[in-house]
Amino acid sequence: MMGSDDAFALLRDSPAIAERWWGLSVWQDPPLFAGRDEDVVAAVWALGDFSLMRFPSSERSDPVLSTPDLRRYLVGLLERVLQALSGRHLDTSFRWRFAYAYAPQSVGLDDADELSDESSPADDVAVADAARLALAELTGRQVRVLIERPQGTLEDLAARLGVSRGTVDNEYRRALVKVRDVAPTDATFDRVLETVLLLASEEKTS
């Protein structure tokens, strides 16, 4: 996309996509970014909301942005960093900014019957134990963000918590990472997360 858009300029070419450095075409001799990955990641949290798309019927499993959103993401990131970024920086920023989207997708209703036979009492115990462990690792704010994030906008939740929108995004990402860390397998991530939300909701109403 960047190679066919006049807004971007390839500043250093390489056979490896990760080693190609990009900037904005309006820049004059920009420096190559030499900071930390964390600085790039921090810049993307202020770019606003994005709608991710997936292609479940194809071999492409990674989440993607629409062309307008991807352009807004890339331009916005470069404008905040004000230095050229490599393909590796861009990939790292995307994976951190949308860490939750790289979690395994929920099983569709059409597949539920087939997969239900594969579950065993031992699996159920492992999922429940993982969920309890996740709850022990999560902070109170992270639990609240997990429960309330899907129910409204980042701005609304940030206002209720008395924090910035970027803080909500950060807490949501960290919470999902904690859940994923304790899940027995990638395939059980969704079940563990659902159990965490169920247990947390029960505690909240008790």
C-alpha positions as CSV (number, residue, x, y, z in Angstrom):
1,M,0.0,0.0,0.0
2,M,2.7,2.5,1.0
3,G,4.5,1.9,-2.3
4,S,1.5,2.9,-4.3
5,D,0.5,5.9,-2.2
6,D,2.0,9.3,-3.0
7,A,1.8,10.2,0.7
8,F,4.7,7.9,1.5
9,A,8.3,7.7,0.4
10,L,10.6,4.7,0.5
11,L,13.8,6.1,2.1
12,R,15.9,3.0,2.3
13,D,15.1,-0.1,0.1
14,S,15.9,-3.7,1.1
15,P,15.0,-7.1,-0.2
16,A,13.5,-7.8,3.2
17,I,10.2,-6.0,3.8
18,A,11.0,-5.6,7.5
19,E,14.2,-3.6,6.6
20,R,12.5,-1.1,4.2
21,W,12.4,2.4,5.8
22,W,9.4,4.6,5.1
23,G,8.6,8.3,5.7
24,L,6.2,10.9,4.5
25,S,6.8,12.2,1.0
26,V,6.6,15.8,2.2
27,W,9.6,15.3,4.5
28,Q,13.1,16.6,3.6
29,D,15.9,14.1,4.5
30,P,14.3,12.8,7.7
31,P,16.4,10.8,10.2
32,L,15.9,7.1,10.6
33,F,14.2,6.2,13.9
34,A,16.7,5.0,16.5
35,G,14.5,4.9,19.6
36,R,12.8,2.1,21.4
37,D,10.0,-0.1,20.1
38,E,8.1,1.1,23.2
39,D,8.2,4.7,21.9
40,V,6.6,3.6,18.6
41,V,4.0,1.6,20.4
42,A,3.2,4.6,22.7
43,A,2.6,6.8,19.6
44,V,-0.1,4.6,18.2
45,W,-2.4,4.7,21.2
46,A,-3.3,8.3,20.5
47,L,-4.5,7.5,16.9
48,G,-8.1,6.8,17.8
49,D,-10.3,3.8,17.2
50,F,-10.0,1.5,14.2
51,S,-12.3,-1.2,12.8
52,L,-10.5,-4.4,12.1
53,M,-11.6,-6.8,9.5
54,R,-10.9,-10.6,9.2
55,F,-11.3,-13.1,6.4
56,P,-12.5,-16.3,8.1
57,S,-13.2,-18.0,4.8
58,S,-9.7,-17.6,3.4
59,E,-6.3,-18.6,4.5
60,R,-5.6,-15.1,5.8
61,S,-6.0,-15.2,9.5
62,D,-4.3,-11.9,10.6
63,P,-6.7,-9.0,11.3
64,V,-6.5,-6.1,8.8
65,L,-7.6,-2.5,8.5
66,S,-9.6,-1.1,5.7
67,T,-7.5,1.0,3.2
68,P,-8.6,4.4,4.6
69,D,-8.0,3.3,8.2
70,L,-4.6,1.8,7.3
71,R,-3.6,5.0,5.6
72,R,-4.8,7.1,8.6
73,Y,-2.9,4.7,10.9
74,L,0.4,4.9,9.0
75,V,0.3,8.7,8.3
76,G,-0.7,9.4,11.9
77,L,2.1,7.2,13.3
78,L,4.7,8.8,11.1
79,E,3.5,12.3,12.0
80,R,3.8,11.5,15.7
81,V,7.2,9.9,15.5
82,L,8.5,12.5,12.9
83,Q,11.2,10.0,11.8
84,A,11.4,7.3,9.2
85,L,10.2,3.8,10.4
86,S,11.1,0.4,9.2
87,G,8.7,-2.4,8.2
88,R,9.7,-4.1,11.5
89,H,8.6,-1.0,13.5
90,L,5.3,-0.9,11.7
91,D,4.6,-4.6,12.2
92,T,5.5,-4.3,15.9
93,S,3.2,-1.3,16.4
94,F,0.4,-3.1,14.7
95,R,0.8,-6.2,16.8
96,W,0.9,-4.2,20.1
97,R,-1.9,-1.8,19.2
98,F,-4.2,-4.6,18.2
99,A,-2.9,-7.4,20.5
100,Y,-6.4,-8.5,21.4
101,A,-7.2,-9.1,17.7
102,Y,-4.4,-11.7,17.4
103,A,-6.2,-13.9,20.0
104,P,-8.0,-16.9,18.5
105,Q,-11.5,-16.1,17.3
106,S,-14.6,-17.4,19.0
107,V,-16.0,-20.6,17.6
108,G,-18.9,-20.0,15.2
109,L,-22.3,-21.5,15.9
110,D,-22.0,-23.8,12.9
111,D,-18.9,-25.4,14.4
112,A,-20.0,-25.6,18.0
113,D,-21.6,-29.0,17.7
114,E,-18.5,-30.5,16.2
115,L,-16.1,-29.0,18.7
116,S,-18.3,-29.7,21.8
117,D,-17.4,-33.4,21.7
118,E,-13.7,-32.5,22.0
119,S,-14.2,-30.9,25.4
120,S,-13.6,-33.1,28.4
121,P,-14.1,-32.6,32.2
122,A,-10.3,-32.2,32.5
123,D,-10.4,-29.4,29.9
124,D,-13.2,-27.7,31.8
125,V,-11.2,-27.9,35.0
126,A,-8.1,-26.5,33.3
127,V,-10.1,-23.6,31.8
128,A,-11.8,-22.8,35.2
129,D,-8.4,-22.9,37.0
130,A,-6.8,-20.7,34.4
131,A,-9.7,-18.2,34.7
132,R,-9.3,-18.0,38.5
133,L,-5.6,-17.5,38.1
134,A,-6.2,-14.7,35.6
135,L,-8.6,-13.0,38.0
136,A,-5.9,-13.2,40.7
137,E,-3.4,-11.5,38.3
138,L,-5.8,-8.8,37.0
139,T,-6.1,-5.5,38.7
140,G,-9.6,-4.2,39.6
141,R,-9.4,-1.7,36.9
142,Q,-8.4,-4.2,34.3
143,V,-11.3,-6.4,35.2
144,R,-13.7,-3.5,34.9
145,V,-12.2,-2.6,31.5
146,L,-12.6,-6.2,30.3
147,I,-16.3,-6.2,31.3
148,E,-17.2,-2.7,30.1
149,R,-15.0,-2.2,27.1
150,P,-17.3,-3.9,24.5
151,Q,-20.3,-2.0,25.8
152,G,-19.4,1.5,24.7
153,T,-16.8,3.9,23.4
154,L,-13.3,4.3,24.8
155,E,-14.2,7.9,25.7
156,D,-17.2,6.8,27.7
157,L,-15.3,4.2,29.6
158,A,-12.3,6.5,30.2
159,A,-14.7,9.2,31.6
160,R,-16.3,6.6,34.0
161,L,-12.8,5.5,35.2
162,G,-11.4,9.0,35.3
163,V,-8.5,8.2,33.1
164,S,-7.4,8.9,29.5
165,R,-8.5,6.9,26.5
166,G,-5.0,5.7,26.0
167,T,-4.9,4.3,29.6
168,V,-8.1,2.3,28.8
169,D,-6.5,0.9,25.7
170,N,-3.4,0.0,27.6
171,E,-5.3,-1.7,30.4
172,Y,-7.4,-3.6,28.0
173,R,-4.4,-4.9,26.1
174,R,-2.5,-5.8,29.3
175,A,-5.6,-7.6,30.6
176,L,-5.9,-9.7,27.5
177,V,-2.2,-10.5,27.6
178,K,-2.6,-11.7,31.2
179,V,-5.5,-13.9,30.2
180,R,-3.7,-15.3,27.3
181,D,-0.6,-16.1,29.4
182,V,-2.5,-18.4,31.7
183,A,-4.7,-20.1,29.1
184,P,-3.7,-23.7,28.7
185,T,-3.5,-23.4,24.9
186,D,-4.3,-20.8,22.3
187,A,-7.4,-22.7,21.4
188,T,-8.8,-22.3,24.9
189,F,-8.2,-18.6,25.1
190,D,-11.8,-17.6,24.3
191,R,-13.2,-20.1,26.9
192,V,-10.8,-18.8,29.6
193,L,-11.8,-15.2,28.8
194,E,-15.5,-16.0,28.8
195,T,-15.0,-17.7,32.2
196,V,-13.1,-14.7,33.6
197,L,-15.9,-12.4,32.5
198,L,-18.5,-14.7,34.0
199,L,-16.7,-15.0,37.3
200,A,-16.0,-11.3,37.5
201,S,-19.6,-10.5,36.8
202,E,-20.8,-12.9,39.5
203,E,-18.4,-11.3,42.0
204,K,-19.6,-7.8,40.9
205,T,-23.3,-8.7,41.6
206,S,-22.8,-10.8,44.7
